[in-house]
Amino acid sequence: MDPIKSDSVFIDSRVPLRPDDAVAALIQPGKGHYLMQLRDPLDWIFFPGHWGLFGGAIEKGESDIETLTRELKEELDLDLEKGQVEYFTRLDLDFSFSGHGQIRRDFYHVEIEPEIVPKLTLREGTAMRVFSAKEILLEPRITPYDRWAIWLYEAQDRLIATAEGNEVRRPRGGPEL
């Protein structure tokens, strides 16, 4: 991808954006590694030319899991199996200043076998790559909300503990596939 075109689209575009509720997959083909998508340099998407998680907007009438299943099939030709998806966390964003109200981005953890990655077919974006968590956190062109979710996933054992005995809290709530 031409970084100059990507920078121009990211910084200079005046095309209206439409925020929507969305889901994203923290796809792990191994502990501490994540499969990421290099987003197209399109001026109508958030963070064009940045690396981000796979996923997308929730369509009317769809559940989070239906959206995630559809998006991963569309973007990667990845079929999810029961029990492969686990709710992780949610980020609420307030777009009231623009008349859009509040939207949410729900993050799901998806484990895959490393040997599946070369068999995936990239159908959206300009590239896909497996990054270590450290590479993601140091890479300047990562969508900020996806960087936050990955940092949070990696740091979850540091996010302490109940007052009754310092037990580490695990993700709770959210549907599973």
N, C-alpha and C positions, 0 to 999 in steps of 0.2 A: 504494500500500500504506500502511496506517495504521502510522506508525512506533511508536506506543505499543503496539499489539497485537504488532507484530514484536519490540519490545524485551522485552515480557512473555514471549513464547514463547521467545526466545533466552536470557534471563537466569533466568526463574522456573520453567521447565518441569522436571518431575521424571520425564517419560516416559523409559523406558530407551532407550538408543541401541545400535545394533549395527554396529560398524565392520566393513567388508569391504574386500578388495582392490578397487581401482577404477582406472579410466583417465579422463583428462581431455584435452580438445583445446584447444591454444592456437590458436584460429581467427583467422587474420590476413587481413582484407580489404584489406590495404595495410600497408606497412612501418611498424612502430611503433604499430599499431592492433590491437585485439583485440575480438572479439565476445563479450559476457558475458551471463549470464542472472541476473535477479533471482530468487533462490530464494524459493519459497513460504514463508509464515509457518506452517509445520507443525512441531509440537513433536517429531516423531519423526525429523527430519533434522538433520544437522550444519549449523550456521550458517544457521538460517532468517532470511529477510529480508536476506540479504547477497548481493552480487554475486559470482558465481563462474563458473568455466569450465563449458562443457557437457561431459557425460560421465556416468559412473555405475559402479555396482558390477558386477564380473565375475560372471556366473552360472556355475554348475557346468558344466564341459565346454567353456566358451567360451575362445577365445584373446583376447588384448588387442585385436587388430584386429577380431575379430568383435564384441566388446563395444562398441568405439568406433563401428563401423559401425552397429550396432543402436541405440545411444544417440543418435547424431546424426540417424538417421532418425526415431526416436520423438520426440525433443525439438524438432527443427527441420525435419523433412522434407528433410534434406540427404543426398544420395547421394554417397558418396565414390568416387573413381576411383583406379585403380592409380597409384601414384607420387605421389598427393596428400598422403599421410600419411608423416611421418618421425618416428621415435622421437627424443625429446629427452632426458629424464632421469627419474629415479625418486626418490621420497621414501619412505623406510621409517619407519614409525611403530610404536612399541612400546607395545602395550596390555596387556602382561603383568600389570600391576598390577590389571587388571579381569578377568583370565581369558581374554582374547581373543587373546593372543599378539601376534605381529608382523603388520602388514598393510602393503601397499604401495600407492602411488598413482603410476602411470606417466603421464607427460605426453608427448603427441604434438603435433607442429607440423602444422597444416593450413592451407595457403594456399587462399584462395578469391578470386574476382574481386569487387571492390566492388559491382558491379551485381547480384550474387546476393543480397546481404543483404535488400533490400526484397521479394524473392520468397520468402524463407524464412517458414515458418509456425511460430510459437511454440506448442508443445504442452505444455510443462512450464515452470513458473515464472510469474511475474506480469509480466515485461517482458524485453526484450532490448535491448541497446544496444552500439554500437561506442564504445570508449574509446581515447584515446591511452594509451600506456604511462605517461606522467607522471600523467594523471588517475587511473589505477588505483592507482599507488603512493601517491598523496596521499589517495584516497578512504578514509574510515574503515571503511566497510561492505563490505570485500572479504574473502572467505574467506582466512585467512592462508596456507594452503598454496598456493593459486592465485596470491596476490600474490608469494610466494616464487618460484614457477616463472616468472612473467612477469618479475620482476626479474632472475632468473638468465638468462633468454633474452635480455633486453636487454643484460645485462652480460657475456655470454659472451666477447666479444673482450677484456675486461679480465682474465678468468680465465686467466692466463698459462700459460703457455708452458713448453715443455720446456727442459731445460737445454742441449740441443743446438741452439742457434741461435734461441731465443725464437719458435718456431713456435706459433701459436695452435692449441689442440686443438679439434677439431670434435666434435660429438656422435657417439658410436659405439655399436654394439650395438643391440639391439632390433629387432624385426621392422618391415618396411615393408609397406604395402598394395600 
